Amino acid sequence: MTLILSNDDVSKLLTMPECIECLEDAYRELGAGRGVSRTRSDSITPTTREDGLYSLKSMDGVIPKLGVSAVRINSDIITWPKIGNTMRRVKSPAAPGGRYVGLVLLFSTATGEPLAIMPDGVMQRIRVGATNGLGVKYMARADASSIGILGSGWQAGTQLSAACHVRKITRIRCFSPSKTNREKFCLEMTAELGIEVTPVDSAEAAIAQADVVMCATNTVDAVFFEPWLEPGMHLTSIKRPEVDEKAVAACDRVAIHTQDSKPILTATRDLDIPEYGEERGWGLAAGLDFNTLPTLPQLIAGEISGRASPEEKTCFLNNLGLGYQFAAAGAVVYRRAKELGFGHDLPTDWFTEDVHP
């Protein structure tokens, strides 16, 4: 039988500590060359909507140790509105009922059969937080106790949750352009974390004297700049464009998620894709040589050190997501779902065939 799960199921089955633990082990496998991850692929074309484009995104990975592989697929309508001083990348809920389309397919490496199918939304949010949490664990000062976060949207909450799991955090300040959004976010996160999360009126006020600075936005322009760096600070981002290239260069140590510098892009001829412009999105930080920067798996494997002194300025760029993460997190979700009786079983025959493909 093939298990069908919902986002609500995933939210109950995958905790932040479990996701951090499973990713940490999976990255050791990846660093040792036993795990396999394919570069994200984006196929982009026009759509019927004049202010947006259609994007088919896929990424996959295999973890032989766990006996699973996973494919993440997104079928999206993307827009790039200007909000405040920055351009944002915004997915439109254009599917019937005002919904998004993102799926994770989990397979067995023993038989090839589909083990489970689930939405990607909750899982992807937790795995991004867990990844940056591991960056904090291996690169931030051991006594780091304060966070400044830029952003109050969907990704920001799990960034804080992960950081608070790996460090004893006592103070958090948050800035985002919308006063209403940041105040609501701070109230919610204060209740969730049991730590006061304070809304402030500027990015500078959020990050001043913060031990850890977290960028958690959907911008395709930089939101953190070199003059804001302070000795001992650890800087982290959920996407490459958030941190200005000069700020990255000014850090004493920099690690990245993967040495893939950007997705594999296939697009309609002469299509104008805002996030592929020279001055924003994937065009930012073009001067960084990703082939020479160490990766998170190397940090976890102990091949390099994340920090040599309390005064060093460190940076972790979560520059590109990995399908591999969905295999690791998906394995946890599937195992716990089977143990606890979550989800709905469908005949595996519906997803297999007796005709040679």
N, C-alpha and C positions, 0 to 999 in steps of 0.2 A: 504494500500500500504506500501511496505517496501522501505525505502530510501537508495540509494546507493551513497556514497560520495567518493571523491578522496582526496589525501593528499593536493592538491592545495585548495580544498574546505575547509578542516580543517584549513589550514594556514590562511585563510581569516575569519574564523568564531570563532576561539579561540585565544584571546589575552592573554598575560601574566598576566595582572591585573585581567582579568576574571577567569583565571585558578587558580591563588592564592586565589581569593575570594571563588570560588566554593569548592576548596579543604579544605580551612580553615573551612567552614561550615560543609563539609562532615566529617572531622576528629572529629568535636564535636559530630556528630551522632555516629561515630565509638567508640569514647571514652565513650559514654553513653550506649553502648551496643545495640543501635538500628540499626546500620549498621553492615553488615557482610562481612568479607573478607576471602577468602581461601588462604592458603599458596601456593606459586608458585610451580609448578610441572614440572620437567625435565625428559624426557625419552630419553636416549642417546644410540645410536647403531653405529656400523661401517657403512660406506657408500662406494661407489665405489672409492672415492678419498682417496689415501693413506695418505695424510698429514692432513686429516680432519675427523670429525665425524658428524653423523646426530643427530640433537636435535629437539624434539617436546616439546615445552614449552607452558604451559597454566596457566592462573590465572584468578580469577573471584571475583566479589563482588556485593552486593545488597544494595541499598539505598532506603528503604521503603518511606522515606520522599519525595523523588523525583519520586517515582513510576517506578524506572528503575533498571535493573541489567545489567552487562556486562561481557563478556568473551573475554580475549585477547589470541590469539593463534599465535605462531610462528613456522614455519617449516623451519629449518635452517641447512646449512652446516657450521660447525664451525672449524676454524683453530687456532693454538696457536703459531704464529711466535715469534722469539726473535728479538726485536728491541732495539738497544742500550744495556742497562744493564737489561732490564726488558722483561718478557714474556707478550705478549698481547693476548687478546681474540678477534678474528676478524671473523665476519660473512662474508661468501663469497656470492656474488650475483650470485648464480648458477642456478637460474630459467631462463627459456628462455628469451632472450633479455638482459641478465646480470642484473637480478632483484632479489629483496628480497621478502620473503613471510611472512607477518605479518598482522593479521586482528583483528579488534574489532567488536564484535557483541553486539548490544544494544537491550534489551528486555523490554517489559512492564510487571510490576509485577501485573497489573490488569487483563490482558488477557493472558499473556504468549507469545504473538506474537512478532516476530522480528520487531523492529522499524527501525533499521538502520544497515548497514554494511559499514565499512570504513577501510582503511589501518591504521596501528598503528604508522607508522614512525614519522610523525609530532607531533601527539598527545603525544606519549611517550616522545619525546624530551622536549616538553613544560611542561608536568606534572613532569618530574624529576627536571627541573629548578624551577618550582613553589614550589615543596616540599622543596628543599634546601633554597629557598627564605624565606619560613616560618620558617625554622631553624634559618636563619639570623635574622628575625623579632623578634623571641622570645628569642634568646640567645646572639646575638652580642650587643656590647655597643651601646647605643642610638646615640652617636656621632661618630660612625664608619664612616670613610670617604675614606679609602683606601683599595684596594683589591690586593692580589697577587694570580694569578691563574696558576695552573700547568695543562697544556693541551690546545690544540688549535683545537680539532676535533669537531665532530658533536654535542656533548653535551655541550661544553664549552660556546658557545654563549648564550644559554638560562640561564646558571648559572649566567652570568654577568647581563643579562637583569632582572632576578628576584631580584638579590641583589640590583641593582640600583633602583628598584621599591620600596623596603622597607627601604632603607637607602639613605641618600644624599651623594653619592659617587663622589669624585672629582679626584681620582688618581687610575689607574689600571696598574699593570705590569704583563706580561705574559711570561712564559717559557714553551717550549715543545722541544723535541729533534731535530725536524726538523726546521732549521732556515727559510727555505722557507715557511713552513706551518705557523709558528708563526708570521712571518712578514705579510703574507697575511691576517691572522686572525685579527691581530691588526689594520690593515688598514680598514677592513670591520667593525669591532666593533666600532672603533672610529667614523666612519660615522653613524652607526646605533644608538649609544648611545649619541653622542654629547659630549663624554668625551674621552680625549686622552688615548689610550691603548698602552702602550710602550712594545715592545719586548725586552727581556733581555737574556743573554747568560747562565744563570744557575738558578736552582731552588732556591738557596739561595738568589740570587739577586732579584728574583720575590717576595719572601715572607718576606724579611727583613723589619721590622717595619710596616708590613701590619696589619691593624685592622681586616681584614677578609681574611683568606686563603681558597681558593676553589680548590679542587682536581677534575679534570674532565677528566679522562683518561679511556682507555680500558685495563689497566694493570691488571695482576693477581699477581703482586709483589708490595710491599710497595714503595711509592714515597715520603712520608713525614715522618720525623723522629724526635724523642724527642728533640735533641739539637736545633731544629729550633723553638720550642715553645717560645713565649714571653708573658710577663704579659699583660692581657687585650685582647689577641688575641682570635678570634673565628675561629675555624677550621671546615671545612665541606668537605664531600666526597660524591661521587655518587655511590660508592660501598665499601664494607668493606675492601678489600685488600689494598686500596690505603694508608691507614694510619697505620704505624707500631704500634703494640700493646703497646709498651712502651710509645709512644706518647699519646695514648688514656689514658693509666693509669696515666700519668702525668697531665692530665687536671683536673681542679677543679670540673667541671660539664660535664657530658656526657649524651646525649640523642640519641636514635635510632629511626628508622622509625617503626620497628615492632620487637616484641620479638621472632619472628621466626628466628632462627640463620642461616638457609640455606634452599634452596629449597628441596622439596621432590624429591629424586633421584631414578629413576628406570633405570637400565642399563644392557646391555648385560654382561653376566658373564665374569669376569677377564678382563674387558675392562680398559685400561689405559686412564684416563681422566685428562689432565694436571691441570685443575683448582681445582681438588679435591685432589691434592698432599698435603702432610703434611706441606710443607714449603711454600706453595703459595695458592692463590685463597681462597677457603672456608676453607683451613687448617690454614690460618693466623688468628691471633686474637682468636685462639681456647681457650685461657685462660680467655676471657671475659665471664662473666655470663650474658647472654642476658635476663634471667628471672628477674634479679634484676635491670636492667637499665630502666629508664623511657622512655616513647615513645613520639613522636611528638603529638599524640592526647591528651596525658595527659598534655603536656605543654600548648596546645591551650585551653584545658578545665580549666586551672588554678589550676590543682591538684598539680603541682610542679612549682617552679620558674626556669627560664632559666639562671638567673644571679643574684648574690647578691651584687656584687661590680664591679667597673670598672677594677680592677686589676685581676679578675678571668680569668683563661684560660678555655674556653668552647669548646665543640666539638659536632657536630651533624653528626652521621653516617647514611647515607641513605643506610642501610645495605641490604635491599631487597625490591623490588618493590611490589606493591599491585594491584591486579585486581580491587579493590575498586576504585582506582584512575580513572580508565577508565570509570567506571559508572558515576562518578562525572563530569569529563570532557566531556564524551560522551553526557550527558544530556544537557550540555550547547550547544555543537555543534548541536545536533538534534533540540533543540528549535530554535536556530538562523537560522538553515537551512530551517526550515519550515516557519519561519517569512519572510525570504528574498528570498525564492524560489530557493535555491541551491540544486544540486544533481539530481538524476534520480529516478523516482518511478518505482518499479517492483511489480507485483501482489504478495501480501502476501501469496496467495495460493501456490506459487512456493516453499515456505519455511515451509509450514505447511502440515498436512496430515489428512486424514479421517480414517486412520487405527490406532488402539490403539498401541502406541509404547511400 
